[in-house]
Amino acid sequence: MTTTMAARPASDGCIPEDVLRRFDRPGPRYTSYPTADRFVEAFGPDDCVQALQQRRQGAAGRALPLSLYVHIPFCASLCYYCACNKIITRHHDNAVRYLDDLAREMDLYVAALGPGQTVSQLHLGGGSPTFLNDAELARLMALLHARFHLAPGGEYAVEVDPRTVDRARLQALAALGFNRLSFGVQDFDAAVQKAVHRVQPFAQVADLVAQARALGFESLNVDLIYGLPLQTPASFARTLAQVVQLRPERIALYGYAHLPERFKPQRRIDSAALPGGPARLAMLAAALATFQAAGYVYVGMDHFALPTDSLAVARRQGRLHRNFQGYSTQPDCDLVALGVSAIGKVGATYSQNAKTLEQYRDLLGQGRLPVVRGLALTRDDLVRRSVIMALMCQGTLHFESVELAWLIDFRQYFAAELEALRAFEADGLLVLEPAALRVTAHGWMLVRAIAMVFDRYAQADRTRAQFARLL
């Protein structure tokens, strides 16, 4: 859309608290537009196959690389904050059978796409992918290599539960071709870890980080969550200092969304132990200040990266993209998603697999892709997606680029939205120019709220309790 960047947020994070409170409401993370809550069951396996075949028939589609996402739903223990689709088990028989399922699903995709499709990005998520032992992970990678061409120099990432790996396991991951690791940390405070049922001392994670660096992994990410039970600004400041000491290339910082009515594990969390709004804002402000003082670039919304990391480079060069795993350096390519509940994107369609193993396997047993819902995007969806992703990734929107791409008069098409943005401009969150919209340094913290103005579905439906709050 554009190569112009918004300024980075001021390190002091001095947005008036009344402004933060006013715009801190539930809203999407915009890993897609339209968002997954808009998927419909009328979109099924046949629709997904049609999209895959259209890609195969198009010359551009055959040339474009794929991204692959594989969802491994198993975890050995339950983290109370978790909102992911997971299966708690210690029995590896489940994993063996699941790999058989994934092989069948891959074969269905290859039948529709054609063999040997080039893959430039692979992400193993969950659940806990490192629930799989070395032999199981080796089999999974062999299944992928037999059906896809994993391009040299691609980004091959795996989410790691520090409690499930040691040096030998990290060495096995490196041998399998993984070059990026994401460590689930959340918080280093012992009381907080106990409250969320995820105990992993700092020394354990620090040792794994040192081992990973010695083994030559290109990039390490650390996931953090603020707003967890028993967290305080003081305790979280200690965690922030420890993360800076580890100096991962990337940091993902998420605000905890307490939705026990939707996510059963969260019912084990004492809501009275959750920090209030002022404490949450203090933690967020401290994180912004701490990471930027340590030399990290605020990539956007919930991501920080060292200036030399490819994510920060893509941000500077206007090449940043957003997909179902968050910010990405990869072009806006198609995403084939494998496994229970996985969400994919092919052409102008989204698709999501069955959320239960039973339904997932039932569809595979019928020789059908395990897709149970999805969406074929309308022209208006595509126009708005281009606008929202430009805001989320670059923070600047040139009206002419949208007009040329979609043959519209921007100010006429988005007249109501531009009027609604006046309130954000009055609060110093953006600047409306005759030919562009620019998110300010302070506005970058609330870019999701700005993007929501262009979300036709969000504006029509004010009851968004299913989403996390913006801060």
N, C-alpha and C positions, 0 to 999 in steps of 0.2 A: 504493500500500500504506500509506504513512504519510508524514507531513510532518515528522517529527522527525529531526534530524541527529545523527550522532555527532560528538564533538569532533574538531577537527583534530589531526594528530599533533604531538607536541612537536617544536620546531624542533631540539632537540639529537639527536633520533632515538635516544635511549638505551634501546634494547631490549638486554637481555643477549645476548651473542654465542651462548651455548649455546642460547638460545631460538630465535634466528634460524636457527641450523644445524639444529635439530631440526625446524622447520617448513618449511625451504627444501628442497622436494622438487618433482618434476615435477607440473604441474597445469594445468588448462585456464584460459583467459583469460575464459571465460564471456561471450563475445559472443553466445552462445545457450545454451539448455538445452532438451533434451540437446545435447551438443556435436557438432560435425560428424563426428567419428570414429564416431558412432553411426548415421549415415545408412546406408540400405540400398538396394541396387540394385533391390529389389522395388518401390520407389517411383519411378515414371517419368513421362513426359510426360502421360499420360492422367490420372494422379492430380493433377498440377499444374493441368491445365485444369479438373478438377472443382472444385478449391479456388477457382480464379478465378471460375468460374461461380457458385459459392455466394456469393462476395462480391458479385457483380453482382446476384444475386437478393435479397440482404438489404438492407433499407432503410438499416440502419446502415452497411453496407459501401459503399453508393453515396455516403454523405455523408462518410465518412472519407477524408482525403487520403492520397495514396501518397507513399512515398519511392522514389526511383530510384537504383540504383547501376549504373554502366557500367564494365566492366573493359576497359582498353586494355592488352594484354599486351606490347606492343613496347618494347624498350629498344635504344639504340644501342650500349651497352657493358655489360659484366657486372660487377656489384658482388659480390664474393666472399661476403659475409655473407648475401646475399639468399635468402629462403625463399619468395618470391612465385612465382606462376605467370607466367612471362615467356617471350618469344621475342626472342632477340638478333639484330638485323638492322639494316641501314642502308638497306634498299630500301623505298621508300614505296609501291611497287606492292602490297605486303602490306597496307598500311593502307587503300588504296583498296578493295580487295576485302573487307576486314574491315568497312568501313562498309556495304557492300552486305549483308553477313551480318547486321549489326545491324538494318538496315532490315527485313529479312525477319523477324527475331525480334520486333521491335516490332510488326509487323503481326499476328503470331500472338497476342501479348498483347492487342492492341486487339480482335481478333476475340472473345476470351474475356471481356474486361472491359467492352467497350463503348468508343466513342470519347470523347475529351475528358475523360478522368479527370484530376482536379486533383492536381497534384504540389506538395508544399510543401518538399521536400528533394531535392537532386540531388548526387551525389558521383561524380566521375570518379577512378578509381583504376587501379592497374596493378601491374607494369609502370611505364611512364612515359607518362601521358596527354599530356604535352607533347612526346612523340615526334611526335605529329600536328602538321603545320604549320597555319598560320592558316586556310587554305582548307579543310583536312580537319576542323578543329575547328568551323568555321562550318557545314560540311555536317552534322556530327553534331548540332549544336544545332538546325539546321533540321529534321532528321528527328524530333527529340524534340518540337519545337514543333508540328509537323504532326499529331502523334498524341496529345499530352498537353497539358493546360493547366497551364503553370508559373505558379503563383500569385505575384502581386506580394508582395514582402516575404519570400519563402522563403529558405532557406539553400541556396546554390548554390556548391559547393566543388570545387576541382580540385587534385590533387597535382602539385607542380611540381619537376622536376629543375633545380636552379639552372644547370646546365651547358647547358641547352637553351633558355633564355629571355633576353631583354633587355627594355629599356623598351618597344619597339614590340610585342613579343609580350605583355607584361603589359597594354598598352593594348588589344590585340585581345581578350584574355580579359575585360577589363572591359566592352568593347563587346558581348560575347556574353552578358553578364548574370551572370558569375561575381562573387560578392561576398566569397568566402573563398578563401584560398590556403594550402596546406600545403607548406612547403619541406623537402625531405629533406636534412638536414645530417649527422646521425650523430655527427660529431666534426670539430673544426677543426684538430687537430694534423696537421702535414704527414706525419709518419712513419706515423701511423695511417691516414690517407687513402691513402697509397701501398700500405700492407699490405692494404687491402681493395679497392683498384683503383677509388677514387672520389675524385679530386683536384678540389677546389673551394675556393679560398682564402677566408678570412674576408672580405676586401675585396670580393670578387665578390658574396657573399651580402648583405653590408651594403648595397651599392649597390642590389641588387634590392629589399631591404626598404624602403629610402628611396623608391625609385621607386613601389613598390606603395602606400605610404602617400600619396604625392603624387597617385596616381590614384584614391584614395578607397576602396580595399578595406576592408570593415568589420572583418575579422578575419584575422590572420596566425597560422599555426601553424608551429612548428619541431619536427621529429622529431630525437631524439637516441637513441643506443644506448651503453650502458656494457657493458664486458666484451669489447670488440673487441681484436684483437691489437695489442700494443705499447702499449696504454693503461696508464697508471699513475694513481694518485690525484692526483699533481701535474699531470700533463698534462691530465687531465680537469677539474681545477679551473680551468685556464686556459680551456678550452672553455666551462665554465659561466659564467665571468665575461664571456666574449664574447657568449654568448646573452643574458645579462641586459642587456648594452649594447644589443643589438638591440631588446629589450623587445617581443617578440611577444605578442599577446593570449593565446595558448595555447602550451603546451609538452607534447609527448608524449615520455616517457622510457621506453625499453624495455631490458630486459636481454637481451643477445645469447644466443641458444640455439644452441650448436654441435652440430649433428646431421648430420654429413657423410654418415652412412649413408642419410639421407633426402634431403638436398639436395646434389646433386652440386657446385655451385659452391663450397660450403664446404670441399671437399677441397683447395682451393688455399690454404687458411689453415693456417699452421703452428700446430698445437695447442700446441706448447711456448711460443709467443709470447702465448698467452692469459693474462690476469691470473687469479690464483687467487682462491679464495673470500674471504679477508680483504680483498683489494684491491677486489673487486667490491662488498662490503658498505661499504667506505670510500667508494667512488664514489657509491653510492646515498645514504648518509648525508650526504655533502657536497652532493649535489643537493637533497635535502630542505631542508637548512639554508640553502643559497644562495638557492634560489627563494623560500622563505618569508621570508627576510630582505629580499628584493627586493620583497616585497609580493604575491607570488602565493599564490593559494588552492590547497591540495592537494585537488583535486576527487576523486581516488580512484585507487588502484592505479598508474596510469602517466600521469595527466593533471594538469597545473597550468594555472591560468587567472588573469588579472588579475581583481580583484573586480568590475569593471564588465562583464566579458565575459558573454555570455548563458549560457555553461556554468557559470560560478561562480554566477550568479543562480539558475539552475535548481537547482543544488546546495543553495543556501540555502533555496529555497522548496519543496524536496522534489519537484521535477518532473523530476529527472534520469532518463534512460532509458539503456539499453544495447542496441546492435545490432551488426551484423557489422563496422561501422567503429569500434566502441568506444563511448565515452560520447556521448550525444546529448541535445539539448534538445527534440527532437521527441517528441510522444506516441508511445505504443507502436503505431504504425501499420503497415500492410502494406508490405513492401519488394519491389519488382520489380527483379530483378537481371538485367542483360543482359551477354552476352559470355562468352568462354571462362572456365570454372571459377567463374563468379559464383554466389553463394549468396543466395537470396531467402527471404522469409517471407510467407505468405499464410494468414490465419486460423490454424488450429492445425496448419499444415504448414510444413516447410522443404524447399527443393529446391536442388540444385546442378547446374550445367551441366557438360557434357563438358569435360575438362581439355586435350584436344588439338584443334587446329583441324580436323583431319581428321574426327574423330567429331562435333564441333560442326556442321560443314558438312554432313555426311552426314545428320544428323537434320533440319536445316533443309531440305535437299533433298527430304526425304520429306514436307515440310509439317508437321513436328512440332516442338514445343518441344524444345530441345537438352538436356533434363533427363535425367541418367543415374542419379541417386540422390537420396534425400531421406528424409523421415520424416513420418508422421502421428502427432501427439502423443497419448498416452493421457491419461486423466484424472489419473493419478499424475504424469505428466510436467508437466502444466499446474500442478498444485498445487506441485510442487517448483520449477518455473520461477518462480512468483510469490515463493516464499521466497528463492531464490538471487538474483533480481534486486533484491529489496528490500534484501538485505544488501549487494550490490555497489554499489547506487546511493545508498541512504540510510544504511546502517550501523546501522539500527534496525529491529526486527521486532516489531510488536504481534500477539500470538497471536490476539486477537479478530478482527482484520481478515481473517486467513486463514480463521478458523472461519466467519465470516459469508459470505465469498466462496465457500467450497467445502463448507460444511456438514460440517465434521469437528471432532473434539475434538483440538486441536493437540497437547496433551501426550500423548495416547494414540497418535495417528498417528505422532508423531516421538519416541516414548519412547527408542528406541535412540540417536537423534541427540542428544537433549538430554543423555543420559548421556555420550556421547563428547565433548561440548563442555565437560565439567568440567575436562578437561586444559587447554583454552584459558583457562578462567576462572582456574585455578590460576596460570597464567603472566601474568595481568593483561591478556589480549588481548580479553576480553569480560566482560560482567556479565549473569548470568542473574537476571532478576527474576520474580516470580510470574506476570506477564502480558506480559512482553516480554523481548527479547534485545537488548542494546546492545553494539556494537563499541566498544572503547576507542580512545583516540588511538593507542597502540602497535599495537593490533590492526588498525587501518586499513591498516597496511603489509602485513599478512598476511591480508587479507580473503578472498583466493582460497582459502587453506587452510581458513578457517572455512566458506566456501560449499561446499567439497568434502565436508564432513560430510553435507550434504543431497543430495549427488549419488549417487543409487542406483547408477548405472553405475560411478562411480569407486570406490565402496566394494566393489563386487563384483569389480572388476578392479584389482589392486594394481600391475600392470605398466604404468606410464604413461610409458614412455621417449619416446613420440612427442610429449610436451608439453615446453615450456620449463620451467625451474625457476622457482619463485615469486619469487625475488629475483635 
